[in-house]
Amino acid sequence: MAQAAAYYNWGRWLAPCPKCKVANDIQPDQTTFTCPACRPDLRAWAIKMDADGFGRPVADTAKQVAAAEQAIEAGEVYGIVWPENWREIEAALRARPVPAMNWLPGEDVADLLAENEARGLNA
């Protein structure tokens, strides 16, 4: 299984798709992801008419399930490499304004804290 390293950008965790390089939103409890840019039907919607005659968007679960199965068959489910200290990274970044909440693999938490101090921010 191909792996993608998690990184933090503008206050959210992301992982780049190993195939197309699009950034995918991920959560700390996730261990794998499939890229909806490569498999758009993972987010397929349909319109369901309600009793009043209005169309409402609903998940097209049949298309979503088929897309997930196709991704598995094609080897397009990717592992996520998380930093062991992701909680410390988040804590250091929370002191910053959202546009400055950024971390890349290899950056040290001590450096983040020193940057916060230099900016007059309390972590």
C-alpha positions in Angstrom: 0.0 0.0 0.0 1.4 3.4 -1.0 1.8 5.9 1.9 1.3 9.6 2.2 2.8 11.8 4.9 0.3 14.0 6.8 1.0 17.7 7.0 -0.8 20.7 8.5 -2.0 23.6 6.4 -4.2 26.5 7.3 -5.5 24.7 10.4 -6.2 21.3 9.0 -4.5 18.0 8.4 -3.9 17.0 4.8 -2.3 14.1 2.9 -1.3 14.3 -0.8 -2.7 11.6 -3.1 0.3 9.5 -4.2 -1.3 9.3 -7.7 -2.5 12.8 -8.5 -0.9 14.8 -5.7 -4.2 16.5 -4.7 -4.4 17.4 -1.0 -7.0 15.4 0.9 -8.6 16.4 4.2 -7.8 13.8 6.8 -8.5 13.3 10.5 -6.1 12.1 13.2 -8.1 8.9 13.7 -7.7 8.0 10.0 -5.2 5.4 8.9 -6.1 5.3 5.2 -7.8 7.4 2.6 -9.0 7.3 -1.0 -8.7 10.3 -3.2 -12.0 11.7 -4.5 -10.1 13.7 -7.2 -9.1 10.3 -8.6 -12.5 8.7 -7.8 -15.1 11.5 -8.1 -18.0 9.1 -7.5 -16.8 8.7 -3.9 -18.8 11.9 -3.3 -21.6 11.2 -5.8 -25.0 12.9 -5.1 -28.4 12.4 -6.6 -31.6 14.5 -6.5 -34.5 13.0 -4.6 -37.9 14.6 -5.1 -39.8 15.3 -1.8 -43.5 15.3 -1.3 -43.7 19.1 -2.1 -42.1 18.5 -5.5 -38.7 20.0 -4.5 -35.5 18.2 -5.4 -33.2 17.5 -2.5 -29.6 16.4 -2.8 -28.9 13.0 -1.2 -25.9 10.8 -1.3 -25.9 8.3 -4.2 -24.7 5.5 -2.0 -24.7 3.0 -4.9 -22.2 5.1 -6.8 -20.2 5.8 -3.7 -19.9 2.1 -2.8 -19.0 1.2 -6.4 -16.3 3.8 -6.5 -14.8 2.6 -3.2 -14.8 -1.0 -4.4 -13.1 0.1 -7.6 -10.5 2.1 -5.7 -9.7 -1.0 -3.5 -9.4 -3.2 -6.7 -7.1 -0.6 -8.3 -4.9 -0.2 -5.2 -6.0 3.4 -4.7 -6.4 3.1 -0.9 -3.4 4.9 0.7 -1.9 4.7 4.1 -1.3 7.8 6.2 2.0 8.4 7.9 1.3 10.5 11.0 3.9 12.2 13.1 4.1 10.6 16.5 3.7 14.0 18.2 0.8 15.3 16.1 -1.0 16.5 19.3 2.1 18.7 20.2 2.2 20.0 16.7 -1.5 21.0 16.8 -1.1 22.6 20.3 1.8 24.7 19.0 -0.1 25.8 15.9 -3.3 26.7 17.7 -1.7 29.9 19.0 -1.4 31.2 15.5 -3.9 32.8 13.1 -5.3 30.2 10.7 -3.1 31.3 7.6 0.0 30.6 9.8 -1.1 27.2 11.1 1.3 25.2 8.9 3.6 22.3 9.6 5.5 20.0 7.2 7.1 16.7 8.0 10.6 17.2 9.5 9.8 20.4 11.3 10.4 20.3 15.0 7.9 21.3 17.6 10.6 23.3 19.4 11.1 25.4 16.3 7.3 26.0 16.1 7.3 27.2 19.7 10.3 29.4 19.1 8.5 30.9 16.0 5.4 31.5 18.2 7.6 33.3 20.8 9.2 35.4 18.2 5.8 36.4 17.0 4.6 37.2 20.5 2.1 34.3 20.6 1.4 32.1 23.6 1.0 28.4 22.9 
